[in-house]
Amino acid sequence: MLLVEDEKRLADLLRSGLTGEGFAVDVAHDGRDGLWMATENAYDVVILDVMLPRMNGYTVCARLREAENWTPILMLTAKDGVHDEAEALDTGADDFLSKPFSYVVLLARLRALIRRGGTARPVALTVGDLVVDPAGLRCRRGGTEIALTPKEFAVLHGLARRQGEVVSKSELLAQAWDFSYDGDPNIVEVYVSALRRKIDAPFGRSSLVTVRGAGYRLEA
């Protein structure tokens, strides 16, 4: 397994205990090293702290899932609250424990994750407080559910997958329609306008930006 924990005393205690249970344990003390190790090696499970130097656990988890790395992830956080738990799950974690935690419970959850194994599955994407869930075809901003048509959702998903980047009309057509679509490419503008009315206007936001002559960008 891979343990990504910046508190060295806790990391040493966990590695010692888990090694005694028969696990082979690699340790990283910051997010970037953890991401590199998780990318370069095949692990049965990853224990990932949230509050890490250089790159936080949420970002590490999201990057792994974006790269289609489905190794089971158990997130550790010192925070305690439904929003932090929800963010852990929304970024692709399989389970979480709040510090301080029971070592017995940690072991039981690790064994359960290893038995389950890593399976490919869609992951909810977060752009600020906007959550795009491809598994359930659902969208929400904050705690408010937003009703979208399937085509609106497909366009939004194409933008959310590349949040902060400019996505061209042709790329959105390929994402939401298909490569053989030969209709008017300006249909994308119609759906972008509809999305603005639903995900931005009611919340006083301007997250869906037109980049003139290039395409569109979804930003937090």
FENPEQUI-V515373 format. One record per pair of residues at least 12 apart in sequence whose C-alpha atoms are under 7 Angstrom apart, sorted by the first residue. I is the first residue (numbers start at 1). GAP is how many residues later the second one is. Records with the same first field share a line. If there is no record, write none. Layout:
I->GAP + GAP
This chain:
1->22 + 23 + 24 + 25 + 42 + 43 + 44 + 45
2->23 + 24 + 25 + 41 + 43 + 44 + 45
3->22 + 23 + 24 + 25 + 43 + 44 + 45
4->23 + 24 + 25 + 26 + 30 + 43 + 44 + 45
5->23 + 24 + 25 + 43 + 44
6->23 + 24 + 46
30->22 + 23 + 24 + 25
31->21 + 22 + 23 + 24 + 25 + 26 + 29
32->22 + 23
35->25
43->28
44->27 + 70
45->26 + 27 + 28 + 69
46->26 + 27 + 28
47->26 + 27 + 28
48->25 + 26 + 27 + 28
49->26 + 27 + 28
50->25 + 26 + 27
51->26
58->30 + 33
61->30 + 31 + 32
62->29 + 30
65->27
70->48 + 49 + 50
71->47
72->22 + 41 + 45 + 46
73->20 + 21 + 22
74->19 + 20 + 21 + 22
75->13 + 18 + 20 + 21 + 22
76->20 + 21 + 22 + 23
77->20 + 21 + 22
78->20 + 21
79->19
80->18
90->33 + 34 + 35
91->32 + 33 + 34
92->31
122->12 + 13
125->35
127->33 + 36 + 92 + 93
128->92
129->12 + 13
130->12
132->25
146->52
151->25
152->39 + 43
154->21 + 22
155->17 + 21
158->14 + 17
159->58 + 59
160->58
163->54 + 55 + 56
164->53 + 54 + 55
165->52
166->49 + 50 + 51
167->48 + 49 + 50
168->46 + 47 + 48
169->16 + 19 + 46
196->12
207->12 + 13
